[in-house]
């Protein structure tokens, strides 16, 4: 068994290096991005690779709260985020794959929405946060 582990370590190290390269410069996001970042950092360091992703993480709960104009202390649960974005997620039977797929759906839907009202006229009014289905931000003439 020890020989098999030793033989597969170079292959595994190569795959980890590929993953580290793919994540370099990108933003990690999800339902608990701090936990994912911690896990990945430990994994990368186990093969002497320093993580190089963006230092700020994207938490779908915090982003959803902002998009819907919720109080900063009212971050919805992941299940609530899925409901708010219209994404199917079975909280009774979660798995890593279904959670990742639902989180990706939430991020995709969030990206399709513009979270600011458009300013009109010569006297701009304060921008009000709201979720409106318009990915183009318009400015006043």
C-alpha positions in Angstrom: 0.0 0.0 0.0 2.8 2.4 0.8 4.4 1.9 -2.6 1.1 2.8 -4.3 0.8 6.0 -2.3 4.4 6.9 -3.1 3.8 6.3 -6.8 0.6 8.4 -7.0 2.0 11.4 -5.1 3.8 12.9 -8.1 0.6 12.6 -10.1 -1.5 14.1 -7.3 1.1 16.9 -6.8 0.8 17.7 -10.5 -3.0 17.9 -10.3 -2.8 20.1 -7.2 -0.3 22.4 -9.1 -2.8 22.5 -12.0 -5.6 23.5 -9.7 -3.4 26.1 -8.0 -2.5 27.6 -11.4 -6.2 27.7 -12.4 -7.1 29.6 -9.2 -4.2 32.0 -9.3 -5.5 35.6 -9.5 -9.2 34.5 -9.3 -11.7 35.1 -6.5 -12.9 32.2 -4.5 -16.6 32.2 -3.9 -19.3 30.1 -2.4 -21.4 29.4 0.7 -18.5 29.4 3.1 -15.5 30.7 1.1 -13.3 31.1 4.2 -13.5 27.3 4.8 -12.8 26.5 1.2 -9.8 28.9 1.1 -8.4 27.4 4.3 -8.8 23.8 3.0 -7.2 24.7 -0.4 -4.4 26.7 1.2 -3.5 23.7 3.4 -3.7 21.4 0.4 -1.5 23.6 -1.7 1.1 24.1 1.0 1.3 20.3 1.5 3.0 20.2 -1.9 4.9 23.4 -1.3 2.7 25.7 -3.4 1.6 29.1 -2.0 -2.0 30.0 -2.8 -2.3 33.0 -5.2 -6.0 33.7 -5.4 -7.5 37.1 -4.8 -7.4 37.9 -1.0 -11.0 38.9 -0.9 -13.5 36.1 -1.0 -17.1 36.2 -2.4 -19.7 35.0 0.0 -23.0 34.4 -1.8 -25.0 35.2 1.4 -23.3 38.6 1.8 -23.7 39.4 -1.9 -27.3 38.4 -1.9 -28.0 40.6 1.2 -26.5 43.5 -0.6 -28.3 42.9 -3.8 -31.7 42.7 -2.1 -31.0 45.7 0.1 -31.0 43.7 3.4 -29.3 45.0 6.5 -25.6 44.2 6.7 -26.3 42.0 9.7 -29.2 40.1 8.0 -27.2 37.7 5.8 -29.5 35.0 4.5 -28.7 31.3 4.8 -27.7 29.5 1.7 -31.1 27.9 1.4 -32.7 31.3 1.6 -30.3 32.7 -1.0 -31.3 29.9 -3.4 -35.0 30.7 -2.8 -34.3 34.4 -3.4 -32.5 33.8 -6.7 -34.9 31.1 -7.8 -32.3 28.3 -7.7 -33.4 24.7 -6.9 -31.5 23.3 -3.9 -32.6 20.4 -1.7 -31.4 21.4 1.8 -32.6 18.0 3.1 -30.2 16.1 0.8 -27.2 18.4 0.3 -23.9 17.1 -1.1 -20.8 18.9 -2.1 -21.8 18.7 -5.8 -25.4 19.9 -5.4 -24.2 22.7 -3.1 -21.5 23.8 -5.6 -24.0 23.7 -8.5 -26.6 25.7 -6.6 -24.0 28.2 -5.5 -22.8 28.6 -9.1 -26.5 29.1 -10.1 -26.8 31.8 -7.5 -23.7 33.6 -8.7 -24.8 33.3 -12.3 -28.2 34.8 -11.5 -26.7 37.5 -9.4 -24.4 38.4 -12.4 -27.5 38.8 -14.6 -29.0 41.4 -12.3 -28.1 45.1 -12.0 -28.3 46.1 -8.4 -28.7 49.9 -8.8 -31.5 52.1 -10.0 -30.6 54.3 -13.0 -30.0 58.0 -12.4 -32.2 60.2 -14.6 -32.3 63.9 -15.3 -29.9 66.7 -14.3 -30.5 66.4 -10.6 -29.3 62.9 -9.6 -31.1 61.3 -6.7 -29.4 58.9 -4.3 -28.9 55.5 -5.8 -31.3 52.9 -4.3 -30.2 49.3 -4.1 -32.7 47.0 -5.8 -32.6 43.8 -7.9 -33.6 44.7 -11.4 -33.2 42.4 -14.4 -31.0 44.7 -16.5 -27.3 43.8 -16.8 -26.5 47.1 -18.4 -25.8 50.1 -16.2 -27.1 53.3 -17.8 -26.1 56.8 -16.9 -28.0 60.0 -17.2 -27.5 62.1 -20.4 
